[in-house]
Amino acid sequence: MRIFGELQGLYEGDSFRNRLELSQSAVHKPTQAGISGSQNEGADSIIVSGGYEDDEDYGDIIIYTGHGGRDLSSGKQVTDQELVRGNLALAESCKNGLPVRIIRGAHKNSNFAPEEGYRYDGLFRVEDYWKEKGRSDFIVWRFRLRKIEGELKKQSNILQEEQTKYNADNKKTKRIETRVQRIVRDTKLSKKIKERYKYTCQICNTQLETSSGFYAEAAHIKPLGAPHNGPDSEDNLLCLCPNHHVMFDYGGFSILENFDLIGLEGKLTIMNNHKINKEYLKYHLDHFYDEKNR
Amino acid sequence: MRIFGELQGLYEGDSFRNRLELSQSAVHKPTQAGISGSQNEGADSIIVSGGYEDDEDYGDIIIYTGHGGRDLSSGKQVTDQELVRGNLALAESCKNGLPVRIIRGAHKNSNFAPEEGYRYDGLFRVEDYWKEKGRSDFIVWRFRLRKIEGELKKQSNILQEEQTKYNADNKKTKRIETRVQRIVRDTKLSKKIKERYKYTCQICNTQLETSSGFYAEAAHIKPLGAPHNGPDSEDNLLCLCPNHHVMFDYGGFSILENFDLIGLEGKLTIMNNHKINKEYLKYHLDHFYDEKNR
């Protein structure tokens, strides 16, 4: 059975001499693969050893490169990576908010690697996944992982704290384990774009009704946040229903420069005075949409 | 113009002698109403003065009772409240993640009230809204507000910190103001229920496709979290697409005991071996669905 999250007796900072030790302790079972997981269950642990030329380690944030397409002796990328096997497992962990154990291996080019052997560095969450041309000009799949601690740990615990607090009067406490699966962020311009479209989805023209009026979400075409760093501007925003927002963010469809959809039938609905920057559409198409899996 | 969030020169803990001072300083403009806002823009500030018999103040969490239906002299509830005016404004703030300025007024029954006059106590977020029978047996609308600080402030700032961190190498920093609009929480059983339904929505039978397979959300019928305290058990879980999850949580529809939908056409799809607790359906219908607005 694949165990996600913490393991009994395992503490952050624990050291392991080699892959065999890691495997036997069940911290990271495969002795060769960097990603432990299956596409149905998700990924439970990864090794960050700087083996991939495209990995980037910022301590609490890791931009991790998926596996495949690499020459084993040189470590160079020699063909495109695909969203299969371990890569698909990490994407599954992303969509379900599963925690991933991070093990760092010794590597001279990383400020965060141990001096020798392997070190368990705690739980991270896969926040986002996308593809891009790596340094060797082949497609690689990338995953932004963020350490679960401080704000994120608290975020997951809000519900627990609250129930405990609220029930203090009644002398009963209930704790329910929760993990965050998806956070919809609003920005300054979000409400403006939603109002302009009267909360109608630009893909399916649905207006979602609630007891207090309509609901829609504002989606950034080129995402906010590193490494995409899309702007919060109207030419980078769409008004979408939650379903099409999820599909758009997770590469279920994209939008061509003539506003035809790809991956879905139809065309983007656009108001006359809403100028969309086609560079951002191209960015989304190149990084999030994956034709191979269709 | 209605200003949401912080005001220049206003600091947490600032005192005001009376409603007129609060109004003139633009902290809370109306001199009578407890809720400042409009149904289109949302609510920008509220006064928590313990005037309503159903208000509950836990410091960082406030269960606030909406307005209407109250006898002004006794403060007793004499008719049902409706989801209109200020109540609708607070619901709008909930759906859009807008911050609400909280002003507490002196009140002998509250541990958190100032000794005299009014005190500005910072920004809160409306996390949830629902209706219930209040102490006087009339329907009241209730709003759970949570202070934006610590985890929540950090949560909103994640994007900013990250961009700053990530770009440190490139000597450029970009900050984009974000606020959290909606958090989807996963629990232990979430994945199980989604797998059982093969990521197919029990309302519309849609399977949302992404570049890495299907996506669905697990919805608790009787919500987790105070004061509902629904359990994380299969008889309280549904597999929904994000659209129907949003509509369900925000009272756009509900489910009758015979599994017919109300507020939407159709019937809930249920697997043979999935027992749903009808008490939880009744709880949702009573607390979240609002027939009057249809």
Interface residues (C-beta under 8 A of the other chain):
Chain A: Q39 Y58 D60 I61 L83 L88 A91 E92 C94 K95 N96 G97 Y129 R146 G150 E151 K154 Q155 S156 I158 L159 E162 Q163 K165 Y166 N167 K174 I176 E177 T178 R179 V180 Q181 R182 I183 V184 R185 D186 T187 K188 S190 K191 K194 T206 L208 E209 T210 S211 S212 G213 Y215 E217 L224 G225 A226 P227 N229 P231 D232 C241 P242 N243 H245 V246 M247 Y250 G251 G252 G263 F288 Y289 D290 N293
Chain B: Q39 Y58 D60 I61 L83 L88 A91 E92 C94 K95 N96 G97 Y129 R146 G150 E151 K154 Q155 S156 I158 L159 E162 Q163 K165 Y166 N167 K174 I176 E177 T178 R179 V180 Q181 R182 I183 V184 R185 D186 T187 K188 S190 K191 K194 T206 L208 E209 T210 S211 S212 G213 Y215 E217 L224 G225 A226 P227 N229 P231 D232 C241 P242 N243 H245 V246 M247 Y250 G251 G252 G263 F288 Y289 D290 N293
